[in-house]
Amino acid sequence: MLLRRSLALKSNKILFVVLKLSISSAILYYVLSRTGISQVAGTLRNIRPVSFLLAVFLYIFAQFISTFRWRLFLPEGLRLKKLFSLYMIGSFFNTFLPGVIGGDAVKAYYLYKETGKADMSFASIFMDRYLGFVVLILICTIAFPFGYQYFHGSRIEWLLPFTVLSFFTASFLIFGLRLGQRVRFLSEFYNYFHIYRNRKHLISKGLMLSAVVQLSGITAVSILADGLGQHIPFLAFLIFIPLIVLFAMLPISISGLGVREGAFVLFFGLIGVKPEIATAISLAWFITISTAGIWGLIEYIRYKKEMVDI
């Protein structure tokens, strides 16, 4: 019975990965068929190397600051170097093996190996992610009134208000009404969250660090666009990139491929950016993250070697 259940779970997981890969391929094919692969490739070849390297640096810098944020919700004694290593490993798995093993799951597993506390491991990662989402939503919400003209009269004029309302409604249901508290595993999570909810100074520090992280990522994309010869108002990035990130994180594709490119074409098309240019910026961003993710592979190999030596 157990073997049959294990095989069924494995089969479902493989099917889910194949489905996500199919969706990514279909959307990416549709986008590239509209833009032209040769036009996109030609645009990418013209990117300034300095812009690309600076974007890679900003991504790694954002991961480093994210490690500081994560450490706020962890017990004292965990070394920053170790946590940064786990963060980069998570980045590698999110980018290269997102349908097989999620990066957050990998971080949680190795943190559990270090601390022996599964509930704390998962809850700290959730808190780290959640604060990042809160600031992401706040950035585009604050910028939206100044760039409302981008959306006015379009078919997606309602999208940002709907996204903000959905996010904070879900937050209220989960944390305000504590739905799911009676579930055994989740009850431990709620206990952990309740402890830190009353520590306003930690939450404030986490939000400030999240602002640095998110603005670094948004700036990196604007630098890539500039490196491709596109002079797009920074206000557009403040509004569009958070929405694109949220779309790309929907669990329907591999690393957001296809979905992210389609979202770039949709949103930046509102301000007159050509589809092939928008697609090139999106792919340049993905290549940037993938390049930085190689550091995570190196950390993973080193980490596994250390465990074997022990």
Secondary structure by P-SEA (a helix, b strand, c coil): caaaaaaaaaaaaaaaaaaaaaaaaaaaaaaaaaccaaaaaaaaaaccaaaaaaaaaaaaaaaaaaaaaaaccccccccaaaaaaaaaaaaaaaccccccccaaaaaaaaaaaacccaaaaaaaaaaaaaaaaaaaaaaaaaaccccccccccccccaaaaaaaaaaaaaaaaacccccccccaaaaaaaaaaaaaccaaaaaaaaaaaaaaaaaaaaaaaaaaaaaacccccaaaaaccaaaaaaaaacccccccaaaaaaaaaaaaaaacccaaaaaaaaaaaaaaaaaaaaaaaaaaaaaaaaaaac
